[in-house]
Amino acid sequence: MVLTAQAFNPSIFNEVWLDRNDVVPSALLKGFRVFSPEVAQFETSDLQVLIIPPKMQVTFPMERANADGDLPQRILTRTVELLPQTPFRALGLNFEYFVVPPSEQEFLPYNHSLFREGKNNLDGEFGSNNSLFGRYYSANRGIFRLKLDIKPGRAGEARKEVMHFSFNFDFDVSDIEPNERVRKLGVAIRQWGELGTYARRLVDLGSSPVSEEKGS
């Protein structure tokens, strides 16, 4: 989750302010933290938060990817409500998936089964058996603009070959009147769970080879 602004003031954020304003109870804060005029950084067992002048970013460790979304949504929502004078620019809700091929299939033929049949003028330059393929999509999804980038890569300590599905749902609020911006950002933040479910459905759909029979 990334909230961008013309300028954040990181010095506002500290343990007392977070607790007193029901952003993050101090009892949930764990491990490393920094609170200074230039940067604020803190974490709980489920997430990490970074605030620098251009943005506020909430991220999740890979092993906590299915953690409860209530806390990160509350962090962003309360920040927007408490700092309405901040010139917010956009909200980005991002999801990353790494898909390995079925256990009986090697990566190269799996990649080809997903993407090689798409016709493009570059196909002739990448026609060798060792070529790999990906795809980019963009479309409106409600108030968000979805950008989906799918490409081959490696992930994890074992550096397994995977198909990397990278979702960005972007909501631009720079042209919205300031008195409406806070309300609309709150509505957008609460769509985190719904968009996560939609992203997972697209991963399941996009990681399955297209059937050769139309309509099947």
C-alpha positions as CSV (number, residue, x, y, z in Angstrom):
1,M,0.0,0.0,0.0
2,V,1.5,3.3,-1.1
3,L,0.1,6.8,-0.3
4,T,1.9,9.5,-2.2
5,A,1.8,13.3,-1.4
6,Q,3.4,16.5,-2.6
7,A,5.1,16.4,0.8
8,F,4.6,14.3,4.0
9,N,6.0,15.6,7.3
10,P,7.6,12.5,8.9
11,S,8.3,14.4,12.1
12,I,4.6,14.1,13.0
13,F,4.9,10.3,13.4
14,N,6.1,8.9,16.8
15,E,5.0,6.2,19.2
16,V,2.9,8.6,21.3
17,W,1.1,10.1,18.3
18,L,0.4,6.7,16.7
19,D,-1.1,5.3,20.0
20,R,-3.0,8.4,21.1
21,N,-4.7,8.8,17.7
22,D,-5.6,5.1,17.3
23,V,-3.3,4.6,14.3
24,V,-1.2,1.8,15.8
25,P,-1.4,0.8,19.5
26,S,2.1,1.0,21.0
27,A,1.8,-2.5,22.3
28,L,1.8,-3.8,18.6
29,L,5.1,-2.1,17.7
30,K,8.0,-4.5,17.4
31,G,11.7,-4.5,16.5
32,F,13.4,-1.7,14.6
33,R,12.0,1.8,14.5
34,V,13.1,5.3,13.6
35,F,11.3,8.6,14.2
36,S,13.0,11.7,12.8
37,P,12.2,14.9,10.8
38,E,13.5,13.1,7.6
39,V,12.0,9.6,8.0
40,A,9.7,7.6,10.2
41,Q,9.9,3.8,10.1
42,F,8.3,1.2,12.4
43,E,6.9,-2.3,12.2
44,T,4.6,-4.8,13.8
45,S,4.7,-8.6,13.6
46,D,2.6,-8.4,10.3
47,L,3.9,-5.3,8.5
48,Q,6.4,-2.5,8.0
49,V,5.7,1.2,7.6
50,L,8.0,3.8,6.0
51,I,7.2,7.5,5.8
52,I,9.4,9.8,3.8
53,P,8.4,13.2,2.3
54,P,7.2,11.8,-1.0
55,K,5.2,8.8,0.3
56,M,3.9,6.5,3.1
57,Q,4.4,2.9,2.3
58,V,3.0,-0.2,4.1
59,T,4.6,-3.5,3.1
60,F,4.2,-7.2,4.3
61,P,6.9,-9.9,4.6
62,M,6.3,-12.7,2.2
63,E,5.5,-15.2,5.0
64,R,2.7,-12.8,6.3
65,A,1.1,-12.2,2.9
66,N,-2.2,-13.5,4.1
67,A,-2.3,-11.4,7.3
68,D,-5.4,-9.5,8.4
69,G,-5.9,-6.4,6.3
70,D,-7.6,-4.4,9.0
71,L,-4.5,-2.9,10.6
72,P,-2.8,-1.6,7.4
73,Q,-6.2,-0.2,6.2
74,R,-6.6,1.5,9.6
75,I,-3.0,3.0,9.4
76,L,-3.7,4.6,6.1
77,T,-7.3,5.6,6.8
78,R,-6.5,7.3,10.2
79,T,-3.4,9.0,8.7
80,V,-5.6,10.5,5.9
81,E,-8.3,11.6,8.5
82,L,-5.8,13.1,10.9
83,L,-3.8,15.0,8.3
84,P,-6.4,16.3,5.8
85,Q,-4.2,19.3,5.1
86,T,-1.5,17.0,3.5
87,P,-1.5,17.4,-0.3
88,F,-2.2,13.8,-1.1
89,R,-1.6,12.8,-4.7
90,A,-2.4,9.1,-5.2
91,L,-3.1,5.8,-3.6
92,G,-1.5,2.6,-4.9
93,L,-2.6,-0.9,-3.8
94,N,-0.1,-3.4,-5.0
95,F,0.0,-7.2,-5.0
96,E,2.9,-9.5,-6.0
97,Y,2.5,-13.2,-6.9
98,F,5.2,-15.7,-7.9
99,V,3.8,-18.7,-9.7
100,V,5.8,-21.9,-10.2
101,P,4.8,-24.4,-13.0
102,P,2.9,-27.6,-12.2
103,S,5.2,-30.1,-10.6
104,E,5.3,-32.3,-13.7
105,Q,6.3,-29.5,-16.1
106,E,9.5,-27.7,-16.7
107,F,9.5,-23.9,-16.7
108,L,10.3,-23.2,-20.3
109,P,7.4,-25.1,-21.9
110,Y,5.1,-23.8,-19.2
111,N,6.0,-20.2,-20.0
112,H,5.5,-20.9,-23.8
113,S,2.1,-22.5,-23.1
114,L,1.0,-19.2,-21.5
115,F,2.4,-16.5,-23.7
116,R,4.2,-17.7,-26.9
117,E,1.0,-17.8,-29.0
118,G,0.4,-14.0,-28.7
119,K,1.2,-12.4,-32.1
120,N,3.6,-9.5,-32.2
121,N,6.1,-8.1,-34.8
122,L,8.9,-8.9,-32.4
123,D,8.1,-12.6,-32.5
124,G,10.6,-13.3,-35.2
125,E,13.4,-11.9,-33.1
126,F,12.5,-14.1,-30.1
127,G,11.6,-17.3,-31.8
128,S,14.4,-19.5,-30.3
129,N,13.5,-22.3,-28.0
130,N,15.3,-20.6,-25.1
131,S,13.2,-17.4,-25.4
132,L,10.9,-16.5,-22.5
133,F,7.7,-14.3,-22.6
134,G,5.5,-12.1,-20.5
135,R,2.7,-9.7,-21.0
136,Y,1.4,-6.3,-19.8
137,Y,-2.2,-5.3,-19.3
138,S,-3.9,-2.1,-18.2
139,A,-7.6,-1.3,-17.7
140,N,-9.9,0.6,-15.4
141,R,-11.2,-1.2,-12.3
142,G,-13.8,1.0,-10.7
143,I,-12.0,4.2,-9.4
144,F,-8.6,2.5,-9.9
145,R,-6.4,2.1,-13.0
146,L,-5.0,-1.4,-13.0
147,K,-1.6,-2.1,-14.4
148,L,-0.6,-5.8,-14.5
149,D,2.9,-6.8,-15.5
150,I,3.6,-10.5,-16.0
151,K,7.2,-11.6,-16.6
152,P,9.5,-14.6,-16.0
153,G,12.0,-14.3,-13.1
154,R,13.4,-16.0,-10.0
155,A,12.2,-15.8,-6.4
156,G,13.0,-17.2,-3.0
157,E,16.3,-18.5,-1.5
158,A,16.3,-21.3,-4.0
159,R,16.0,-18.8,-6.9
160,K,13.3,-20.9,-8.5
161,E,12.0,-19.9,-11.9
162,V,8.6,-18.3,-11.6
163,M,6.1,-16.2,-13.4
164,H,6.0,-12.9,-11.6
165,F,2.5,-11.2,-11.5
166,S,2.8,-7.6,-10.4
167,F,-0.4,-5.7,-9.8
168,N,-0.7,-1.9,-9.3
169,F,-4.2,-0.5,-8.6
170,D,-3.7,3.3,-8.9
171,F,-6.2,5.9,-7.7
172,D,-5.1,9.5,-8.7
173,V,-6.6,12.1,-6.3
174,S,-4.5,15.1,-7.4
175,D,-7.5,16.7,-9.2
176,I,-10.0,16.1,-6.5
177,E,-11.1,19.0,-4.3
178,P,-9.3,18.8,-0.9
179,N,-12.5,18.6,1.1
180,E,-13.5,15.5,-0.9
181,R,-10.1,13.9,-1.1
182,V,-10.1,12.5,2.4
183,R,-13.5,10.9,2.0
184,K,-12.6,9.3,-1.4
185,L,-9.3,8.1,-0.2
186,G,-11.1,6.3,2.7
187,V,-13.4,4.6,0.3
188,A,-10.5,3.5,-1.9
189,I,-8.4,2.2,1.0
190,R,-11.3,0.0,2.1
191,Q,-11.2,-1.8,-1.3
192,W,-7.9,-3.5,-0.4
193,G,-9.5,-6.9,0.4
194,E,-11.8,-6.9,-2.7
195,L,-8.9,-6.0,-5.0
196,G,-6.7,-8.6,-3.4
197,T,-9.4,-11.2,-4.1
198,Y,-9.7,-10.0,-7.7
199,A,-5.9,-10.1,-8.2
200,R,-5.7,-13.6,-7.0
201,R,-8.5,-14.6,-9.4
202,L,-6.5,-13.1,-12.3
203,V,-3.4,-15.0,-11.2
204,D,-5.3,-18.3,-11.2
205,L,-6.7,-17.4,-14.6
206,G,-3.4,-16.1,-16.1
207,S,-1.3,-19.0,-14.8
208,S,-3.4,-21.7,-16.6
209,P,-2.6,-22.5,-20.2
210,V,-5.4,-21.5,-22.7
211,S,-7.4,-24.4,-23.9
212,E,-7.0,-25.2,-27.5
213,E,-10.7,-25.7,-27.8
214,K,-12.6,-22.4,-28.1
215,G,-15.3,-21.9,-25.5
216,S,-14.0,-24.6,-23.2
